[in-house]
Amino acid sequence: MLLLVSVGGSGAVFASSVTSTESAVIESPLAPPDTSSPRAVYQGLVSAIEEAYALAKAGRTNEETMVPLLRATRALDLSEVPADLRVSVGLESALLIKEVLDRIPKPSLEDIPDIEMVKQNEQDLSLMELLGQLRAGVGEDGLEALRQSQPQPIDQWTVPGTEMQIVKIKEGPNAGQFRFSAETVASVHAYYDRVKNLPYVETSTPNIFEAYILTPGIGLDLSWEANLPEWVEGRYLDQTYWQ
């Protein structure tokens, strides 16, 4: 698969020709996603997929829709996926996570730890560690008070009502960053199968996974499903027959 993504001068046209009602397109398609907290990862995946859908709905090219779609995959821990499958697995997993999220009650953003909460938690843990090192001067009562006030590290967050988790990466090049866990990626097809027949609670990207599966080649094209006869929508191993 050959992926061509326009940058430079064409990038300016891409960013400026989509209206604010269609999408909040980021300033640069090459800007790294924010993975500093569970809230940033949650919002980043959702907004990237919504952007891809808006671009496709506006009739933009498949290559242009790939920019936010690929950005959405950066919210996932794909370390356990073979290198040659990470793009395809990442794209499907990100879209399926969005499909699951749209079929369950949305969590309040205030309940998802953000960067300030993560930083404060790290400072509190460091302070408690320092006080622990000075425990000889606080006595038994002081030690017990320290134990009771010990904060729990913010190293994971579970989407309410699901088994999907955003976790802090412990090692490797992404250490210290948050991602939807490798376990979530491995299980997301099963999660989707459980909820796919449920109505959407709220969505701005209806049937986006179906549209992605029906799109030939790369990216996202929303026009194909409406124009194809019913028989070609049959599937074998997650591919439509004609693909």
Buried (B, 14 or more C-beta within 10 A) or exposed (E): EEEEBBEEEEBEEBBEEBEEEBBEBBEEBEEEBBBBBBBBBBBBBBBBBBBBBBBBBBEBBBBBBBBBBBBBBBBBBBBEBEEEEBBEBBBBBBBBBBBBBBBBEEBEEEEBBBBEBBEEBEEBBEEBEEBEEEEEEBEEEEBEEBEEEBEEEBBEBBBEEBEBBBBBBEEEEBEEBBBBBBBBBBBBEEBBEEBEEEEBEEBBBEBBBBBBBBBEEBBBBBEBBEEEEEEEBEEEEEEBEEE
